[in-house]
Amino acid sequence: MMKFLSLLSLAAVAGGFGLCSLPPGEDDLVPSLQVAWKKLEVGREHSEDDPERNWRMRLGGVVAVPSGWEIDWVGDELMGVAVEDSTGRKASRAKCYSSSFDRKTAHLLVEPQDWLPSAGTQWVEVKGELPLVISCREAVSEPVALKLEKGASVPLVLKGAGIGKDGKARDVRVKLVIRKYGDAALGREWEGENKKMLEVEVDADEPLGIRDFVLQAVDGTPVAAEMCGWSTLGREWKIDPVMEGKLQVAVRYSQHLQRCKALIDGRASLAGFREGKTGKGRGPGSGFSETGYSAMKSGGISSSEGGLPVDESRPSVEAEVTRLIVERVDAEEAGEDVMQMVFEIELTSKTAAVFGGGADMREQSLEVTDSTGRVLSPAMFDLTWLKSWNLEKGQAMISLCGTSPEPASPGAEWIRIRGTLHVPVGVKRESPVYELPLQKGAELQIPVPGMSDSGEEGDDVAAAGDVPVCRLKLEGVKEQGNGDLHAQVSLQVEGVPFDLECFEVVDDKGLPLKNAVSAGVGASMGPLGQERFWLQRFKFKGGADTERLHVRLKYRADAETVAVPVDCTIGPGGPLL
């Protein structure tokens, strides 16, 4: 049974559900469509996704339908898409598929398999077709009564919702099924409104164009529903409890589906994208140029120069560029798309350490040049908030993204990014265990962990004016219908430097509680970093068998600012050594 359950953003659902205004008969005039390229990406996956961390290329595009038309579904993975670089080197095979689609646009990804462009490549060309099914008519089914319980279903006929092999419309028999119905999960409404989660889906043996659902009470009055997610065949809402235990549900769906194909014919380069008839050859500006590549090989721009020496008395950190993205970004104010480059850099500590953050770190820049010798806009990196990943032997790693609002020059074969990033590096420490009554609004004033003479080993509560203190608070304590307990722990520090890593809930022996699961974290910073706030939500499976909650703080301390040299030359085929 064919299912299309890729969740898309809620913004994609809004609008575009009106009836088609085309004159009768003109719905047969299927529009010509072409993929517009949006992204050229070359990079390494994170180790959990690819332990070998091979470099790969990915091309992203989008196809949009004209006004009056909507996309109902996109064909399965494509075969036979041709990929070739400017040196004439071809990919033996490429994976091509639609990553997502909404009613107006379909997003396409092309991933050459076991292939990267040659060194010195100026562009990569892709040719093929993307099969789509579109429509410009819709209908609303008759409402049916659906019992509000998981698994409940009712048969329904959607007239003209299918498409036969001859391309003509046909009726489709489906089932309307409740996939989920129960108490709303922990979310933004932490104080706990009495809401229910409802997920309804059309169960069909073939792809359909489901546009929306109409929810009504048994007396015909509308049901207030906040949509939380959607798939191509279903929707999920947060609704008020319905006393009758039933809903009237109608389906809005597409009629008179039309098959069509979007042309894939374009080039992607460090300078941007071109669609349509681009031509081939090795003439100036269209193929491999020995000038820039030879200059890089002979030392005209070396990948080893320009770095600053590392101060051996401070924690040692290495930088590696792991991803380059050239992308076309929608610019609503400008009324046209703009180009930008994104650099992903991984910083790794060579000794036991943890990366911190602060208001004084904020934006830093690295110099960007291309193989033509042109200096581009610098890449800007925001280091205000840094989150470490723990590696072996206490080492840490962070991933930073920097953006340059300018593409390379036409004909550029590679980009060089270099300079120095200044990052705070410290160690991870633990506070004493603090006890809070397991009730909403419970609060402690505690010495700021890590401060000298803070009396951390003594009394938890500090007298006013004694030493700097912070507020540890418990909120949103609520028993759930399934026996679980939800609670939120927060910490507020003002006027002194402090950098929390996370909260840890422990038992009376100081060991982590096995039934405590983190359900979300958040943080904020006041002006100039003088006030900082953290929160973490916990779900206690089966409840908490205690009247007091034991909390330990894990925080970053003894931070030093380390100068980390960055110097990498990278092209469509990855780093150039």
HELIX and SHEET records of a PDB file:
HELIX    1   1 LEU A   10  ALA A   12  5                                   3    
HELIX    2   2 GLU A   26  ASP A   28  5                                   3    
HELIX    3   3 GLU A  290  LYS A  297  1                                   8    
HELIX    4   4 GLU A  392  GLY A  394  5                                   3    
HELIX    5   5 PRO A  527  GLY A  529  5                                   3    
SHEET    1   A 4 LEU A  33  GLN A  34  0                                        
SHEET    2   A 4 GLN A 258  SER A 269  1                                        
SHEET    3   A 4 TRP A 123  SER A 135 -1                                        
SHEET    4   A 4 GLU A  70  VAL A  74 -1                                        
SHEET    1   B 3 LEU A  33  GLN A  34  0                                        
SHEET    2   B 3 GLN A 258  SER A 269  1                                        
SHEET    3   B 3 GLY A 272  GLU A 275 -1                                        
SHEET    1   C 4 LEU A  33  GLN A  34  0                                        
SHEET    2   C 4 GLN A 258  SER A 269  1                                        
SHEET    3   C 4 TRP A 123  SER A 135 -1                                        
SHEET    4   C 4 ALA A  82  ASP A  85 -1                                        
SHEET    1   D11 ALA A  94  PHE A 101  0                                        
SHEET    2   D11 THR A 105  PRO A 112 -1                                        
SHEET    3   D11 TRP A  55  ALA A  64 -1                                        
SHEET    4   D11 ALA A  36  ARG A  44 -1                                        
SHEET    5   D11 VAL A 317  VAL A 329 -1                                        
SHEET    6   D11 VAL A 338  SER A 349 -1                                        
SHEET    7   D11 ALA A 396  SER A 404 -1                                        
SHEET    8   D11 VAL A 375  ASP A 382 -1                                        
SHEET    9   D11 GLU A 363  ASP A 370 -1                                        
SHEET   10   D11 ILE A 415  PRO A 437 -1                                        
SHEET   11   D11 VAL A 354  PHE A 355 -1                                        
SHEET    1   E 8 ALA A  94  PHE A 101  0                                        
SHEET    2   E 8 THR A 105  PRO A 112 -1                                        
SHEET    3   E 8 TRP A  55  ALA A  64 -1                                        
SHEET    4   E 8 ALA A  36  ARG A  44 -1                                        
SHEET    5   E 8 VAL A 317  VAL A 329 -1                                        
SHEET    6   E 8 VAL A 338  SER A 349 -1                                        
SHEET    7   E 8 ALA A 396  SER A 404 -1                                        
SHEET    8   E 8 TRP A 389  ASN A 390 -1                                        
SHEET    1   F12 ALA A  94  PHE A 101  0                                        
SHEET    2   F12 THR A 105  PRO A 112 -1                                        
SHEET    3   F12 TRP A  55  ALA A  64 -1                                        
SHEET    4   F12 ALA A  36  ARG A  44 -1                                        
SHEET    5   F12 VAL A 317  VAL A 329 -1                                        
SHEET    6   F12 VAL A 338  SER A 349 -1                                        
SHEET    7   F12 ALA A 396  SER A 404 -1                                        
SHEET    8   F12 VAL A 375  ASP A 382 -1                                        
SHEET    9   F12 GLU A 363  ASP A 370 -1                                        
SHEET   10   F12 ILE A 415  PRO A 437 -1                                        
SHEET   11   F12 ARG A 548  GLY A 571 -1                                        
SHEET   12   F12 ASP A 499  VAL A 506 -1                                        
SHEET    1   G12 ALA A  94  PHE A 101  0                                        
SHEET    2   G12 THR A 105  PRO A 112 -1                                        
SHEET    3   G12 TRP A  55  ALA A  64 -1                                        
SHEET    4   G12 ALA A  36  ARG A  44 -1                                        
SHEET    5   G12 VAL A 317  VAL A 329 -1                                        
SHEET    6   G12 VAL A 338  SER A 349 -1                                        
SHEET    7   G12 ALA A 396  SER A 404 -1                                        
SHEET    8   G12 VAL A 375  ASP A 382 -1                                        
SHEET    9   G12 GLU A 363  ASP A 370 -1                                        
SHEET   10   G12 ILE A 415  PRO A 437 -1                                        
SHEET   11   G12 ARG A 548  GLY A 571 -1                                        
SHEET   12   G12 GLY A 574  PRO A 575 -1                                        
SHEET    1   H 3 ARG A 137  VAL A 140  0                                        
SHEET    2   H 3 LYS A 246  GLN A 255 -1                                        
SHEET    3   H 3 VAL A 144  LYS A 147 -1                                        
SHEET    1   I 3 ARG A 137  VAL A 140  0                                        
SHEET    2   I 3 LYS A 246  GLN A 255 -1                                        
SHEET    3   I 3 ILE A 210  GLN A 216 -1                                        
SHEET    1   J 5 SER A 153  ILE A 163  0                                        
SHEET    2   J 5 ALA A 169  ASP A 183 -1                                        
SHEET    3   J 5 LYS A 196  ASP A 203 -1                                        
SHEET    4   J 5 GLY A 234  ILE A 239 -1                                        
SHEET    5   J 5 ALA A 225  TRP A 230 -1                                        
SHEET    1   K 5 GLU A 443  PRO A 447  0                                        
SHEET    2   K 5 VAL A 469  GLU A 479 -1                                        
SHEET    3   K 5 LEU A 485  GLU A 494 -1                                        
SHEET    4   K 5 GLU A 531  PHE A 540 -1                                        
SHEET    5   K 5 ALA A 516  MET A 525 -1                                        
END                                                                             
